[in-house]
Amino acid sequence: MRVATWNINNVVRRLDLLVDWLGRTQPDVVALQELKAPSAAFPRDALEAAGYGALVVGQPTWNGVALLARGREPLPVATALPGDAEDKEARYVEAAIHGVLFASLYLPNGNPQPGPKFDYKLRWFERLRLRAQALWASGQPVILLGDWNVVPTDEDIYKPDTWRDDALLQPGPREAFAKILAQGWTDALRSVHPSERPFTFWDYRRKRWERNAGLRIDHILVGRGFTIDDAGVDREERGRANASDHAPVWAEVRQGRPPRVTRRRKPPGGAPDAPGLPRRA
C-alpha cells in the first residue's frame, strides 16, 4: 500500500497538479494539508472522477486538511484533535481506510516566536502527543501523516544556522516530536534513508528551490505491525509551474508482519539513488 502526504498550499489553485500526480503515482491513501478552502469548495467531483473518495475538514483562507482514498470512501473517525473544544482551526482529521486508521495533520507554524502563536504550537503538539499515545496503546494499525512544521534535527535542513530563531527549529517542538517517536512510531522517510537529506519543503523566497535550500518538515509516522518497503519524496513536483512550496512524501508499507524497515541498498559502485527519483539504469 502506497501512502502519501502533501501540503498542497491551496487545493483549488493546484487541482490540476494534484489530479495529474494522482494519475501518475496512484497512491492508495493521501493526506492533504493547507487546503485554504471551506469544505463546500473542496473539488470533490474532480477527485471522484480521478478515482478518490475524500474526507475533508476545510476552512476559508487558511488551514484545512483532508484524507483521500483510492477507490473508496474514508470512514470518518475524528474531525478535530481532542483536548481543546475551543480550538476551531481545521488542522486534524482521522479516518479508517483499508482497515488502517490514518490521520492527516497540519501543525501550527508557531512564528513569530516567542509569542502567542508559538505557545499555541506547543499546546497543540502536546495534545497530539496524547492522541498519538492513545492510538499507539489501542494496538490498532495507525499511520500519522502531515506537515508537522518541525525540523527534527540539524541534518534535516540545508543550513540550520540561518534558521535558529525560527519556530520550526526550537528545542520545544523538536522535543515534542522526539517524544512521539519514543512511543514506538517509525519515521518512514528517515528510516529508509538514514544518511541522506531528503528535503520536503523549499521556501518561495531567495531562490531556495533553485539552490536546493530545503527543509524536512513533512513526515509519515508508521505504527506497529507494518513493514516499510520504501519511502521517498516526489521532489520534481516542487519544480512545476504554479507548484506548492512542499513536495509529496510517500511510503510503501505492508501489514501483517513485525515492524521492520527494508533498507534501500546501494547500487554496485555508487551511492544510493536519490529519494523520489527513478533508479538509474
C-alpha positions in Angstrom: 0.0 0.0 0.0 1.4 3.4 -1.0 0.5 6.2 1.4 1.5 9.8 0.9 1.2 13.3 2.4 1.3 16.6 0.6 0.8 20.2 1.8 -0.9 21.3 -1.4 -1.0 25.0 -0.4 -4.4 25.8 -1.9 -6.2 22.7 -3.4 -8.4 24.7 -5.8 -5.4 26.6 -7.3 -3.3 23.5 -7.6 -6.1 21.0 -8.5 -4.6 20.2 -11.9 -1.2 19.4 -10.4 -2.9 17.2 -7.8 -5.0 15.2 -10.3 -2.1 14.7 -12.6 0.1 13.5 -9.7 -2.6 11.1 -8.5 -3.0 9.7 -12.0 0.7 9.1 -12.4 1.6 7.7 -9.0 -1.7 6.0 -7.9 -1.2 6.3 -4.1 -3.8 4.3 -2.1 -4.1 7.0 0.7 -3.2 10.6 0.6 -3.2 13.2 3.4 -3.5 16.8 2.3 -2.9 19.9 4.2 -3.3 23.7 3.8 -6.4 23.3 1.6 -7.2 27.0 2.0 -10.8 26.4 1.1 -14.0 25.7 3.1 -15.3 22.1 2.9 -18.1 23.2 0.4 -15.5 24.5 -2.0 -13.3 21.4 -1.9 -13.1 19.9 -5.5 -14.8 16.7 -4.6 -16.2 15.9 -8.0 -12.9 16.3 -9.8 -11.2 14.0 -7.3 -14.0 11.4 -7.5 -13.5 11.5 -11.3 -9.8 10.7 -10.6 -10.9 7.7 -8.5 -10.6 9.1 -5.0 -13.1 9.5 -2.2 -12.4 12.2 0.3 -13.0 13.2 4.0 -12.5 17.0 4.3 -12.2 19.4 7.2 -12.0 22.8 5.4 -11.6 26.4 6.4 -11.7 29.6 4.4 -8.4 31.3 3.6 -6.1 29.2 5.9 -5.6 25.7 7.1 -7.8 22.7 6.0 -6.9 19.0 5.9 -8.2 16.0 4.0 -7.8 12.3 3.5 -8.1 10.8 0.1 -8.7 7.0 -0.5 -8.3 5.4 -3.9 -11.5 3.6 -5.0 -13.4 4.0 -1.7 -14.8 6.5 0.8 -12.8 7.1 4.0 -14.7 6.1 7.1 -14.7 9.2 9.5 -13.3 8.7 13.0 -12.4 12.2 14.1 -12.6 15.7 12.5 -10.6 17.6 15.2 -7.7 16.9 17.5 -9.1 16.1 21.0 -8.2 18.2 24.0 -9.5 21.7 23.3 -13.1 22.2 22.4 -12.4 25.9 21.8 -9.8 25.3 19.1 -11.7 25.8 15.8 -8.7 25.7 13.4 -9.0 23.0 10.7 -5.8 21.0 11.4 -6.7 17.4 12.0 -8.8 14.6 10.6 -8.8 10.8 11.2 -10.4 8.1 9.1 -10.3 4.3 8.7 -9.2 3.2 5.2 -8.2 -0.4 4.2 -8.5 -1.4 7.9 -6.0 1.1 9.0 -6.5 4.3 10.9 -5.0 7.3 9.1 -4.6 10.8 10.5 -3.8 13.9 8.4 -2.4 16.7 10.5 -1.2 20.3 10.0 0.7 21.5 13.0 0.8 25.3 13.7 3.8 27.1 12.3 4.4 29.0 15.5 6.1 32.1 14.2 6.9 34.6 15.4 8.4 33.1 18.5 8.3 33.7 21.3 4.7 34.7 21.5 1.1 33.5 21.4 1.4 31.6 18.1 4.4 29.7 19.4 2.6 28.9 22.7 -0.4 27.6 20.7 2.0 25.4 18.7 3.4 23.8 21.8 -0.1 23.2 23.3 -1.2 21.7 20.0 1.9 19.4 20.0 1.1 18.2 23.5 -2.5 17.4 22.5 -1.1 15.5 19.5 1.3 13.6 21.7 -1.5 12.5 23.9 -3.6 11.4 20.9 -0.7 9.5 19.4 -0.1 7.7 22.7 -3.8 6.7 22.9 -3.7 5.5 19.3 -0.5 3.5 19.9 -1.9 2.0 23.1 -5.0 0.8 21.2 -2.9 -1.8 19.4 -4.6 -1.0 16.1 -2.7 -0.3 12.9 -2.2 3.5 12.6 -0.3 5.9 10.3 0.2 9.6 11.1 0.9 11.8 8.1 1.2 15.5 7.5 3.0 18.8 7.7 4.4 18.7 11.2 6.1 22.1 10.9 9.2 20.8 12.8 12.7 20.2 11.5 13.6 17.2 13.7 17.4 17.6 13.7 20.0 19.8 12.1 20.5 17.1 9.5 17.0 17.9 8.2 17.7 21.4 6.9 20.2 22.8 4.4 21.7 25.4 6.7 20.5 25.4 10.3 22.3 28.4 11.5 20.3 30.7 9.2 17.0 29.4 10.8 18.0 29.3 14.5 15.3 31.8 15.5 12.5 30.1 13.5 9.8 28.2 15.4 10.5 25.1 13.3 13.9 24.6 14.9 13.2 25.4 18.5 14.0 22.9 21.2 10.4 22.6 22.4 8.9 21.4 19.1 11.9 19.1 18.5 11.5 17.6 21.9 7.8 17.1 21.3 8.4 15.3 18.0 11.0 13.1 19.7 8.6 12.2 22.5 6.1 11.0 19.9 8.7 8.9 18.2 9.7 7.5 21.6 6.2 6.0 21.9 7.3 3.5 19.2 6.4 5.2 15.9 8.8 4.8 12.9 9.7 7.9 10.8 9.3 6.3 7.4 11.5 8.6 5.3 14.4 8.8 7.8 14.3 5.0 8.4 14.7 4.2 4.7 17.3 7.0 4.1 19.2 7.2 7.4 22.3 9.0 5.9 20.6 11.2 3.2 19.0 14.6 3.3 15.6 14.3 1.6 14.0 17.7 1.9 10.2 18.2 1.6 9.8 22.0 1.6 11.6 24.8 -0.2 10.5 28.4 0.6 9.4 30.5 -2.4 11.8 33.3 -1.4 15.5 33.7 -2.2 15.6 31.0 -4.9 15.6 28.3 -2.3 14.2 25.7 -4.7 16.8 26.5 -7.3 19.6 26.3 -4.7 18.1 23.1 -3.0 17.9 25.1 0.2 15.3 22.9 1.7 13.9 21.6 5.0 12.3 18.3 6.0 9.1 19.1 7.8 6.6 16.7 6.2 6.6 13.3 8.0 5.0 9.9 7.9 5.0 8.1 11.2 4.1 4.4 10.9 2.7 2.4 13.8 3.2 -1.2 14.8 2.6 -4.2 12.6 3.9 -2.7 9.3 6.9 -3.4 7.1 8.2 -0.3 5.3 9.5 -1.3 1.9 10.4 2.1 0.6 9.9 5.8 1.1 10.8 8.9 -0.8 9.9 12.5 -1.9 8.4 13.3 -5.3 10.6 16.4 -5.4 10.1 17.1 -9.1 6.6 18.3 -8.2 8.1 21.3 -6.5 9.7 22.4 -9.8 6.5 22.5 -11.7 4.8 25.8 -12.7 2.4 27.1 -10.0 3.8 24.5 -7.6 3.2 24.2 -3.9 6.3 25.0 -1.8 6.1 21.4 -0.5 6.6 18.2 -2.4 4.7 14.9 -1.8 6.2 12.5 0.6 5.3 8.8 0.2 5.9 5.4 1.8 5.3 1.8 0.6 4.0 -0.2 3.6 2.7 -3.7 4.2 0.7 -5.1 7.1 0.8 -8.3 9.0 4.5 -8.6 9.9 6.6 -7.4 12.8 7.7 -3.8 12.4 10.8 -3.5 10.3 12.3 -1.5 7.6 13.7 -2.7 4.3 16.8 -0.5 3.7 17.4 0.7 0.2 20.7 -0.8 -1.0 23.4 1.0 -2.7 23.8 0.1 -6.4 27.1 -1.5 -7.3 29.9 1.0 -7.3 27.8 4.0 -6.4 25.8 6.0 -3.9 22.1 5.3 -3.1 19.6 6.7 -5.5 18.1 10.0 -4.5 14.7 9.6 -2.7 11.7 10.0 -5.0 13.8 9.8 -8.2 13.8 7.0 -10.7 16.5 4.4 -10.3 19.4 4.8 -12.7 19.9 2.0 -15.2 
